[in-house]
Amino acid sequence: MNKRISNILCPLLGLFFFLELHAQVDIVSDFPNRSDIILRVKQVDEFIHRFNFNEKKIDLNEIRVSRRSEIIPLLVETTYAKQNAQILKNFVQASLQSPLISFYDDNWYAVVKCEGVYNRKTVRLDLVLQVETFPNHSSKWVLVGVDAPFLQIDAECTDPSKLISPSNNEVGFIGLQRIFEDKENITAYSLTTYEPDYLSILLHEVKAGRFIFKKSIVSKYYFTQIPDWVFVLEHFNRSGNNSGWLISNLIPVREAQKKQFLYNEIKLKVSR
């Protein structure tokens, strides 16, 4: 009995799924805002292909551009583009004279705003990630920085008595015990130019169980490949053809100043 029912139901179910799939295809092809859907930059990879004018990865008939100088302005958020027409023009010219950008470049960064729990309190932090590549052509995202105000160490101490005496070595550095008991001023005993490595501190707190990651909230990207420029990529979730992953800011930055810019902007220390 079950076998007979199965023999009847299977063809009917197959016909149902075929009709359903066929209906979905028709709906998509006849969608009134089809051009908006095609022009939406749905993925970061797609943004890179369009920025490079990679004809093998984009449909020129649908996007309706014939050269790279035409497509780059379409990848900029429209309100920003209108308000910064000259900056956009200068950026396009610089981009056309520069090597193409790649997902595998090591000089672009993801900044992910996250939420977690630290010492039983909800906190926010920005994680900075970078692509690391290997000789076998594999790659991965790695943590390279963090902006976590709840971890910041106060290095200010104007008390001149907070020091390790230059003659302390003659007594076997017995003053170190007193120094480590002075918890509030511990950084005063380090090098004057000392700056804490907050990523190392965060990883230590994770291993100690004092920080628990909860969720990522939003991400944006900083591209530094174009000489003398940095541009920011953000996601615009809205209707219309100027949507998806778009450039939200174009910043002229001399190559010699990019390290300082990244430190000021996303608290990233660039070693190279």
Backbone hydrogen bonds in HBPLUS format (Angstrom, degrees):
<---DONOR---> <-ACCEPTOR-->    atom                        ^
c    i                          cat <-CA-CA->   ^        H-A-AA   ^      H-
h    n   atom  resd res      DA  || num        DHA   H-A  angle D-A-AA Bond
n    s   type  num  typ     dist DA aas  dist angle  dist       angle   num
A0005-ILE N   A0001-MET O   3.09 MM   4  6.42 159.2  2.13 151.5 157.0     1
A0006-SER N   A0002-ASN O   2.92 MM   4  6.11 156.0  1.97 144.8 151.9     2
A0007-ASN N   A0003-LYS O   2.94 MM   4  6.18 152.5  2.02 145.7 152.6     3
A0008-ILE N   A0004-ARG O   3.16 MM   4  6.43 138.2  2.34 140.4 150.9     4
A0008-ILE N   A0005-ILE O   3.15 MM   3  5.19 129.6  2.41  95.2 108.5     5
A0009-LEU N   A0005-ILE O   2.84 MM   4  6.06 164.3  1.87 156.8 161.2     6
A0010-CYS N   A0006-SER O   3.03 MM   4  5.90 171.0  2.04 152.0 154.1     7
A0013-LEU N   A0009-LEU O   2.81 MM   4  6.03 159.6  1.85 163.3 169.3     8
A0014-GLY N   A0010-CYS O   2.95 MM   4  6.16 158.4  2.00 151.3 157.5     9
A0015-LEU N   A0011-PRO O   2.92 MM   4  6.15 156.3  1.98 146.9 152.9    10
A0016-PHE N   A0012-LEU O   2.93 MM   4  6.17 153.1  2.00 144.6 152.5    11
A0017-PHE N   A0013-LEU O   2.97 MM   4  6.26 165.1  1.99 155.9 157.6    12
A0018-PHE N   A0014-GLY O   3.02 MM   4  6.20 152.8  2.09 144.4 152.3    13
A0019-LEU N   A0015-LEU O   2.97 MM   4  6.19 164.1  2.00 151.5 155.1    14
A0020-GLU N   A0016-PHE O   2.88 MM   4  6.10 155.0  1.94 148.5 156.4    15
A0021-LEU N   A0017-PHE O   2.90 MM   4  5.99 164.7  1.92 147.1 150.9    16
A0022-HIS N   A0018-PHE O   2.90 MM   4  6.04 160.7  1.94 148.4 154.4    17
A0023-ALA N   A0019-LEU O   2.90 MM   4  6.03 150.8  1.99 142.4 150.2    18
A0024-GLN N   A0020-GLU O   2.98 MM   4  6.26 152.2  2.06 145.8 153.2    19
A0025-VAL N   A0021-LEU O   3.01 MM   4  6.31 157.7  2.06 151.8 157.1    20
A0026-ASP N   A0022-HIS O   3.10 MM   4  6.35 159.4  2.14 145.5 150.7    21
A0027-ILE N   A0023-ALA O   2.96 MM   4  6.18 151.9  2.04 146.0 153.9    22
A0028-VAL N   A0024-GLN O   3.00 MM   4  6.26 161.7  2.04 153.1 156.8    23
A0029-SER N   A0025-VAL O   3.02 MM   4  6.20 167.8  2.03 152.2 155.6    24
A0030-ASP N   A0026-ASP O   3.01 MM   4  6.05 140.9  2.16 141.8 151.5    25
A0031-PHE N   A0028-VAL O   3.21 MM   3  5.12 163.9  2.24 102.9 107.4    26
A0034-ARG N   A0031-PHE O   3.11 MM   3  5.28 138.6  2.29 128.0 122.6    27
A0036-ASP N   A0033-ASN O   3.04 MM   3  5.34 123.5  2.37 104.3 118.3    28
A0037-ILE N   A0033-ASN O   3.18 MM   4  6.58 154.7  2.25 152.7 159.8    29
A0038-ILE N   A0034-ARG O   3.05 MM   4  6.36 155.1  2.11 150.2 156.8    30
A0039-LEU N   A0035-SER O   2.99 MM   4  6.16 158.1  2.04 147.1 152.7    31
A0040-ARG N   A0036-ASP O   2.97 MM   4  6.05 134.2  2.19 142.8 153.9    32
A0041-VAL N   A0243-SER O   3.14 MM 202  6.47 167.1  2.16 144.1 140.6    33
A0245-TRP N   A0041-VAL O   2.85 MM 204  5.26 159.4  1.89 141.1 144.5    34
A0047-PHE N   A0043-GLN O   3.04 MM   4  6.43 148.2  2.14 143.3 152.1    35
A0047-PHE N   A0044-VAL O   3.05 MM   3  4.94 115.0  2.49  92.3 108.3    36
A0048-ILE N   A0044-VAL O   3.00 MM   4  6.37 158.8  2.05 155.1 159.4    37
A0049-HIS N   A0045-ASP O   3.03 MM   4  6.37 158.4  2.08 150.0 155.5    38
A0050-ARG N   A0046-GLU O   3.00 MM   4  6.22 159.0  2.04 149.1 154.6    39
A0051-PHE N   A0047-PHE O   2.79 MM   4  5.98 163.2  1.82 156.5 161.9    40
A0052-ASN N   A0048-ILE O   2.98 MM   4  6.12 151.8  2.06 145.7 152.5    41
A0054-ASN N   A0049-HIS O   2.89 MM   5  5.16 174.8  1.89 156.3 158.1    42
A0053-PHE N   A0050-ARG O   2.94 MM   3  4.75 147.4  2.05  98.0 108.5    43
A0057-LYS N   A0054-ASN O   2.94 MM   3  5.56 156.2  2.00 119.2 126.6    44
A0062-GLU N   A0059-ASP O   3.18 MM   3  5.51 129.7  2.45 103.2 115.1    45
A0063-ILE N   A0059-ASP O   3.00 MM   4  6.24 168.3  2.01 158.8 162.5    46
A0064-ARG N   A0060-LEU O   2.78 MM   4  5.37 141.3  1.93 130.8 141.2    47
A0070-GLU N   A0067-ARG O   3.13 MM   3  5.59 150.6  2.22 108.0 116.6    48
A0071-ILE N   A0068-ARG O   3.15 MM   3  5.24 123.8  2.49  97.3 111.2    49
A0072-ILE N   A0068-ARG O   3.21 MM   4  6.31 163.2  2.24 162.9 163.5    50
A0074-LEU N   A0071-ILE O   3.07 MM   3  5.22 127.8  2.35 101.5 115.6    51
A0075-LEU N   A0072-ILE O   2.92 MM   3  5.27 154.5  1.99 112.4 120.8    52
A0076-VAL N   A0073-PRO O   3.25 MM   3  5.44 161.3  2.29 110.3 111.6    53
A0247-ILE N   A0075-LEU O   2.78 MM 172  6.13 170.5  1.79 155.4 157.4    54
A0077-GLU N   A0247-ILE O   2.92 MM 170  5.81 177.9  1.92 153.5 153.5    55
A0081-ALA N   A0077-GLU O   2.90 MM   4  6.08 158.8  1.94 156.1 163.1    56
A0082-LYS N   A0078-THR O   3.00 MM   4  6.20 157.3  2.06 149.7 154.3    57
A0083-GLN N   A0079-THR O   3.16 MM   4  6.35 152.1  2.24 145.2 152.5    58
A0084-ASN N   A0080-TYR O   3.01 MM   4  6.08 123.2  2.35 143.1 157.5    59
A0084-ASN N   A0081-ALA O   3.31 MM   3  5.20 143.7  2.45  94.0 104.1    60
A0088-LEU N   A0084-ASN O   2.94 MM   4  6.14 160.3  1.98 155.9 161.9    61
A0089-LYS N   A0085-ALA O   2.97 MM   4  6.20 155.3  2.03 144.3 151.2    62
A0090-ASN N   A0086-GLN O   2.97 MM   4  6.23 160.8  2.00 150.8 155.2    63
A0091-PHE N   A0087-ILE O   2.92 MM   4  6.13 154.4  1.99 147.1 154.7    64
A0092-VAL N   A0088-LEU O   2.91 MM   4  6.14 162.3  1.94 155.2 159.0    65
A0093-GLN N   A0089-LYS O   3.15 MM   4  6.37 163.6  2.18 147.7 151.8    66
A0094-ALA N   A0090-ASN O   3.03 MM   4  6.28 157.5  2.08 146.1 152.3    67
A0095-SER N   A0091-PHE O   2.86 MM   4  6.07 155.1  1.92 152.2 159.4    68
A0096-LEU N   A0092-VAL O   2.99 MM   4  6.20 155.4  2.05 152.9 158.4    69
A0097-GLN N   A0094-ALA O   3.23 MM   3  5.27 136.3  2.44  95.9 107.6    70
A0098-SER N   A0095-SER O   3.16 MM   3  5.11 163.3  2.18 104.5 109.0    71
A0105-ASP N   A0102-SER O   3.15 MM   3  5.37 168.0  2.16 110.7 112.7    72
A0224-THR N   A0107-ASN O   3.22 MM 117  5.88 148.3  2.33 151.6 160.1    73
A0109-TYR N   A0222-TYR O   2.87 MM 113  5.17 156.5  1.92 141.9 149.3    74
A0222-TYR N   A0109-TYR O   2.81 MM 113  5.17 157.4  1.86 148.9 156.8    75
A0110-ALA N   A0129-LEU O   2.96 MM  19  5.04 157.7  2.01 137.4 143.9    76
A0129-LEU N   A0110-ALA O   2.81 MM  19  5.04 161.3  1.84 148.9 155.1    77
A0111-VAL N   A0220-LYS O   2.78 MM 109  5.41 171.1  1.79 168.0 168.5    78
A0220-LYS N   A0111-VAL O   3.02 MM 109  5.41 148.5  2.13 140.8 150.6    79
A0112-VAL N   A0127-LEU O   2.83 MM  15  5.16 163.8  1.86 154.3 157.7    80
A0127-LEU N   A0112-VAL O   2.93 MM  15  5.16 164.1  1.95 146.2 143.7    81
A0113-LYS N   A0218-VAL O   2.82 MM 105  5.41 157.5  1.87 174.6 175.0    82
A0217-ILE N   A0113-LYS O   2.71 MM 104  5.53 174.1  1.71 164.9 164.6    83
A0114-CYS N   A0125-LEU O   2.80 MM  11  5.42 172.0  1.80 172.9 175.1    84
A0125-LEU N   A0114-CYS O   3.18 MM  11  5.42 154.3  2.25 135.1 138.6    85
A0115-GLU N   A0215-LYS O   2.82 MM 100  5.41 155.1  1.88 162.7 167.7    86
A0214-LYS N   A0115-GLU O   2.90 MM  99  5.57 151.1  1.98 147.0 147.4    87
A0215-LYS N   A0115-GLU O   3.13 MM 100  5.41 158.6  2.18 142.2 145.9    88
A0116-GLY N   A0123-VAL O   2.98 MM   7  5.41 162.1  2.01 150.5 154.3    89
A0123-VAL N   A0116-GLY O   2.83 MM   7  5.41 164.5  1.86 146.0 149.3    90
A0117-VAL N   A0212-ILE O   2.83 MM  95  5.12 154.2  1.89 144.2 153.0    91
A0212-ILE N   A0117-VAL O   2.86 MM  95  5.12 156.4  1.91 146.0 154.0    92
A0118-TYR N   A0121-LYS O   2.78 MM   3  5.23 159.7  1.83 154.3 152.6    93
A0121-LYS N   A0118-TYR O   3.00 MM   3  5.23 151.6  2.09 107.9 116.7    94
A0119-ASN N   A0210-ARG O   3.08 MM  91  5.54 157.6  2.13 153.1 159.3    95
A0126-ASP N   A0147-ASP O   3.04 MM  21  5.04 162.4  2.07 134.4 139.9    96
A0147-ASP N   A0126-ASP O   2.84 MM  21  5.04 157.5  1.89 146.2 153.7    97
A0128-VAL N   A0145-GLY O   2.88 MM  17  4.79 167.8  1.90 137.8 133.6    98
A0144-VAL N   A0128-VAL O   2.87 MM  16  5.71 175.9  1.88 155.2 155.6    99
A0130-GLN N   A0142-VAL O   2.93 MM  12  5.46 151.5  2.01 149.4 158.6   100
A0142-VAL N   A0130-GLN O   2.84 MM  12  5.46 155.7  1.90 152.9 160.9   101
A0132-GLU N   A0140-LYS O   2.79 MM   8  5.44 171.2  1.80 166.9 169.3   102
A0140-LYS N   A0132-GLU O   2.95 MM   8  5.44 142.7  2.09 146.0 157.6   103
A0134-PHE N   A0138-SER O   2.99 MM   4  5.51 141.6  2.14 162.6 159.7   104
A0137-HIS N   A0134-PHE O   2.85 MM   3  5.46 148.9  1.95 130.5 131.9   105
A0151-LEU N   A0148-ALA O   2.91 MM   3  5.64 166.3  1.93 126.6 131.2   106
A0152-GLN N   A0149-PRO O   3.22 MM   3  5.29 158.3  2.27 104.8 111.2   107
A0162-LYS N   A0159-ASP O   3.12 MM   3  5.80 167.8  2.14 121.3 125.2   108
A0163-LEU N   A0161-SER O   2.93 MM   2  5.69 126.6  2.22 109.7  93.8   109
A0168-ASN N   A0165-SER O   2.96 MM   3  5.18 165.4  1.98 116.8 119.3   110
A0170-GLU N   A0167-SER O   3.00 MM   3  5.63 148.5  2.10 116.0 124.1   111
A0171-VAL N   A0168-ASN O   3.21 MM   3  5.56 155.0  2.28 106.4 113.6   112
A0173-PHE N   A0168-ASN O   2.88 MM   5  4.96 152.4  1.95 150.8 146.4   113
A0172-GLY N   A0169-ASN O   3.21 MM   3  5.09 156.5  2.27 109.5 107.0   114
A0176-LEU N   A0173-PHE O   3.23 MM   3  5.90 171.2  2.24 119.0 121.0   115
A0179-ILE N   A0175-GLY O   3.19 MM   4  6.49 151.8  2.27 146.9 155.2   116
A0180-PHE N   A0176-LEU O   3.03 MM   4  6.29 162.2  2.07 155.9 158.0   117
A0182-ASP N   A0179-ILE O   3.03 MM   3  5.23 149.0  2.12 103.6 113.3   118
A0185-ASN N   A0182-ASP O   3.23 MM   3  5.77 140.2  2.39 111.1 120.9   119
A0186-ILE N   A0183-LYS O   3.39 MM   3  5.15 172.8  2.40 107.0 106.7   120
A0188-ALA N   A0185-ASN O   2.89 MM   3  5.50 151.5  1.97 119.6 128.5   121
A0189-TYR N   A0186-ILE O   3.26 MM   3  5.88 163.3  2.29 114.5 119.2   122
A0190-SER N   A0187-THR O   3.13 MM   3  5.35 165.3  2.15 112.1 114.3   123
A0194-TYR N   A0191-LEU O   2.94 MM   3  5.09 163.6  1.97 115.8 118.0   124
A0201-ILE N   A0197-ASP O   3.14 MM   4  6.52 153.3  2.22 145.8 153.9   125
A0202-LEU N   A0198-TYR O   2.86 MM   4  6.04 159.1  1.91 144.7 149.9   126
A0203-LEU N   A0199-LEU O   2.93 MM   4  6.20 166.6  1.95 153.4 156.4   127
A0204-HIS N   A0200-SER O   2.99 MM   4  6.15 152.7  2.07 142.9 150.5   128
A0205-GLU N   A0201-ILE O   2.93 MM   4  6.22 154.9  2.00 149.1 156.1   129
A0206-VAL N   A0202-LEU O   2.87 MM   4  6.17 147.7  1.97 150.9 160.5   130
A0207-LYS N   A0203-LEU O   3.04 MM   4  6.28 163.7  2.07 147.3 150.9   131
A0208-ALA N   A0204-HIS O   2.91 MM   4  6.13 142.0  2.06 142.1 153.5   132
A0210-ARG N   A0205-GLU O   2.88 MM   5  5.24 143.1  2.02 161.4 161.7   133
A0211-PHE N   A0205-GLU O   3.32 MM   6  5.62 140.8  2.48 118.9 115.5   134
A0209-GLY N   A0206-VAL O   2.99 MM   3  5.09 152.7  2.06 102.4 111.2   135
A0221-TYR N   A0233-LEU O   2.96 MM  12  4.98 157.8  2.01 140.7 147.5   136
A0233-LEU N   A0221-TYR O   2.85 MM  12  4.98 158.3  1.89 140.8 147.7   137
A0223-PHE N   A0231-PHE O   2.93 MM   8  5.37 174.7  1.93 164.2 165.1   138
A0231-PHE N   A0223-PHE O   3.05 MM   8  5.37 156.6  2.11 146.1 153.0   139
A0229-TRP N   A0226-ILE O   3.01 MM   3  5.42 144.7  2.14 147.4 141.6   140
A0253-VAL N   A0228-ASP O   2.96 MM  25  4.84 147.7  2.06 107.1 115.1   141
A0230-VAL N   A0251-ILE O   2.88 MM  21  5.15 144.4  2.00 144.2 155.6   142
A0251-ILE N   A0230-VAL O   2.81 MM  21  5.15 165.0  1.83 167.1 169.8   143
A0232-VAL N   A0249-ASN O   2.97 MM  17  5.17 158.9  2.02 145.7 151.4   144
A0248-SER N   A0232-VAL O   2.84 MM  16  5.66 155.8  1.90 146.6 154.9   145
A0234-GLU N   A0246-LEU O   2.95 MM  12  5.67 166.9  1.97 163.1 159.9   146
A0246-LEU N   A0234-GLU O   2.89 MM  12  5.67 160.2  1.93 172.5 167.4   147
A0236-PHE N   A0244-GLY O   2.74 MM   8  4.90 162.6  1.77 131.9 136.7   148
A0244-GLY N   A0236-PHE O   2.83 MM   8  4.90 172.8  1.84 143.6 141.2   149
A0257-GLN N   A0254-ARG O   2.84 MM   3  5.25 148.4  1.94 112.4 122.9   150
A0258-LYS N   A0255-GLU O   3.28 MM   3  5.38 165.9  2.30 107.2 111.5   151
A0261-PHE N   A0257-GLN O   2.95 MM   4  6.16 155.0  2.01 150.6 158.7   152
A0262-LEU N   A0258-LYS O   2.91 MM   4  6.10 165.8  1.93 153.5 155.6   153
A0263-TYR N   A0259-LYS O   3.04 MM   4  6.30 149.7  2.13 144.2 153.0   154
A0264-ASN N   A0260-GLN O   2.91 MM   4  6.11 163.2  1.93 152.0 156.3   155
A0265-GLU N   A0261-PHE O   2.81 MM   4  5.91 155.4  1.87 152.6 160.2   156
A0266-ILE N   A0262-LEU O   2.91 MM   4  5.60 162.6  1.94 137.7 143.6   157
A0268-LEU N   A0262-LEU O   3.32 MM   6  5.58 176.6  2.32 116.8 117.0   158
A0267-LYS N   A0263-TYR O   2.94 MM   4  4.16 129.6  2.20 116.9 121.0   159
